[in-house]
Amino acid sequence: MKKQNRLYPVLLGILLMLALTLAACQKQVSEETTGSTPTETTEAPSQTQEAGKTEKKDFFDKVFDTSEDAGRLTVRYLYTSTAFMMNGERVQCGDAVVYKSPEGKIMMVDCGNPAGFDEFDPQLQAMGIEKIDIFVMSHPHADHIGSFLKLAEKYPIGTVYYNGHEYASNTYQNAKAYVLEHNIPFILLKEGDSFKLGESVEVTVYNPEKGQTDDVSASYADANNGSIAMRVVYGDSSFWTAGDIYALAEERLIETYGDAIHCDIVKMNHHGNSTSNGKKFVEGMKPKAAIGLYEVIADKTVALRYSVKGALTFYNCQDGAIRIATNGDGKYDIQTQWIREIDYYGKPSADGHYTLE
Ligand SMILES: [Zn+2]
């Protein structure tokens, strides 16, 4: 009897564990079946969930094939998908873009969140990158400079440009300390500045606004609106990158510069959110292509705004990594990693290849 008394609770325990495991499995299955809405913020990327369901064509090798890079400005919008928890807050995947000049100079603008490095490092390796000549911190948020220490420890960096915002986060302060300790030139950029990437690619800066103090932290209530905005120009070809600026900064730029600020290829501001990418901006830019870097399509209206205005529209959550190359003649050769499964903002091509005249 004594023996039975001891066994009884053990058996009960085992039965309870089995029941709990079954319940958990069922919950997982029902979540996978129903999928997630674009506004949900699950840790797993929606693209990876989809990948399990259908055989997805993957043109990774084409996107990162560098055999045709010589003589062209080639821009690669890297794919990152992993969100990261930092100080109790969820940091979404973020921006990471590599510009390669016709002679092979490398400029990287932003480097995603701290978890993003493991995702984009294989992409840098596939390109054969050994050093980064110029690194631009668009602004000090963790979804833009979160992987900086890992990046800088693996790849020597020639020069770092920043927007002057002395942000009080460990991410920014540690990145800055690393740059200064390693005697990497740390140069503030603001409206009116310009520099070259290699011999023939001109980069002009439009934000943060001229006339502000060198330290923009006092002038910008929100770090996003002080992001570095740049036109990257090679001959007749032009690319726009402006971190997370809001409609407020967009409108100032359109009013100040008018048509002169037009770019053929626009990286959507603030990951394609509706805080940005306003009607005036999209109409003023008249882009031939627009790229949103985010874990989901941040805002359908923004996606449609670009596509209705005639821009081929891409999102790395649907199209994967994206390569856009140009000879400087205003024509563009585009390759996406995946064939997107939704087409409300434009039908995908069967091989992920597009040409823009
Ligand atoms: Zn951001």
Boltz pocket constraint, residues with backbone or C-beta under 6 A from the ligand:
constraints:
  - pocket:
      binder: B
      contacts: [[A, 94], [A, 95], [A, 141], [A, 143], [A, 144], [A, 243], [A, 244], [A, 270], [A, 271]]
      max_distance: 6.0
